Amino acid sequence: MNFQQLRSVREAARLGFNLTAVAESLHTSQPGVSRQIRELEDELGIEIFVRAGKRLTGLTAPGETVLPIVERLLHEADNLRRAGDDFASQNRGTLTIAATHSQARYALPSAVRDFSARHPEVALRLRQGSPRQVAEMLLSGEADIGVATEALAEFDQLLALPCYQWTHVAIVPPGHALALEAEAGQPLRAARLAEFPIVTYESGYTGRGHIDAGFARAGVSANVVMEAMDADVIKTYVELGLGVGIVAAIAIDEQRDTLLRAIDARHLFAPNLTRLGIRRGAFLRGYVYDFIETFAPPLNPRLVHQALAQEQGSGFEI
């Protein structure tokens, strides 16, 4: 049994049993992948994959049992390599952060700046995607930590640590009826907001579920005329007069957004919780703990160590 055999099995399952794709992923040949899988099956005395001729079409019952073990072995092998690297070069390496567009644009910059000043020999890589894509990057080992509002807490294989709460605001051009009402001291109402076309986040992004729930709770329907993944796009189309925007409050910068007025909407939509995700069982190098604490000061190394040490599926609160 060797790691190349294990990698061939894992990649075959991950890539939909497409051996050509597996060969490309592992930088080898398709016959080589087939041979590695067959040798492991022969050694274990089972068939891991269902076959139709020479094609793999699925996992057998023994394969369903074996695959999680294969993934754990490869994960621990990666941890072993990281541990060796950590002691060989304490302050050098790479930190890969997966985040949603809003987190990457508004929440992370100051932490990245401060961390880079303290760790100039650590290369930072920022990957962006939807909350579910952030979770998948953590699970596959493509990212060391992930930052998102939705999805991270839905995966048992991930430890999702609470970082901070944030709320939504409505945004309109100066002189808009809602801006004038806010200036007159009138609180924003969901029924009034629903009278205007709405520009906001796509489903699954940046608290969109709480926006929908807020309108439903008020018994009104929002006329969402445009959806986008990040606040900068939403702000652009609000400036063009497409509708009233609903964005995260952290996305508003009064010095930059001079063509917009923000109206507090925290009483209409439930607060949102940004979480930092780590794959359970992962080995984190020392500077990773430092970045986590820089981004979310309550998450000091002791607390993160304790959380990672807890059994899978147990809760963790600060």
C-alpha positions, 0 to 999 in steps of 0.5 A: 500500500502506498500514498499514490494508490490512496491518492488515485482512489480519492481523486477518482471519487472526487472527480466523478470516476473520470480516470482521464481527469484523475490522471491530469490531477495527479500528473500521471497516465490513465493506465497508471491510475487504473493500475494503482487502484487495482493494486490497492484493491488486490491488496485489500481483497475487495473491489472499491469501485463499480465498473462498466467495462473499463470505466468506473461508475461508482463506489461499491459498498466496501468502497463506501467504507474504505473511502473515508479511511483513505481520506483520513490517511491522506489528511494525516500525511499532509498534517505530518508534512506540515508539522515537519515544515513548521519546525523546519521553518517557523516563520516562512511558508504560505497561508491560503485564505478562502473567503466570500467576496464581501469578507475579502473586500471589507473584513479581511484587508486590515488583518492581512495588512497587519499580519503581513507586516509581522510575517513578511516571509509568509506568502498570502493567497486569497481564494474567493467563492460562494460560502459553499465553495469556501467550505469545499476549499477547506475540505479539499485542503486547498485553503487553510482557513475560510471566512464566510457568513453562511454554510461553514457551520453546516459541515460536520468536518469543519470547525466554524468559529464565531468571529463577529456580528453585522447587520444590513443597511438600505442604500439609496442616492441622495434625495431619494424619498427614503433618504428624506424620510430617514433625515426627518427621523422616520424609521425604515419600515419593511412595507415602505421598502417593499414599495421600491425595486430592490437590488441585493445579494444572491441567495446564499450570500451575505445574509440574503436569507435574513433579508428574505425572512425579514420581508416575510415576517412583515407580510410583504413581498420584495420586488428584487430586480437584480442580484449580485455576489458583492456589495460593490456591484450592488452599489454601482447599480443603485447609483445608476437608479436601478433600485434600493440596495440592501447590503452589509453595513460594513460595505459602506464607506462614507468617504468613498460612497459619496453618491449614496445614503445608508439607512439603518435596517438592523430592526428589519433583518436579523443580525448575521454571524461571520465565522472562521472555518478550519478543517477538523483535525488539521495541523495549523502552523504557528503563523496561522494561529497568529492570523486568526487572532489578528482577524478575530482577537477573541480567537486566541491560540488557546481557544482555537487549540481547545476547539480543535481538540473537541470531538467532531460534532460538539459545539463551541462558543465564545 
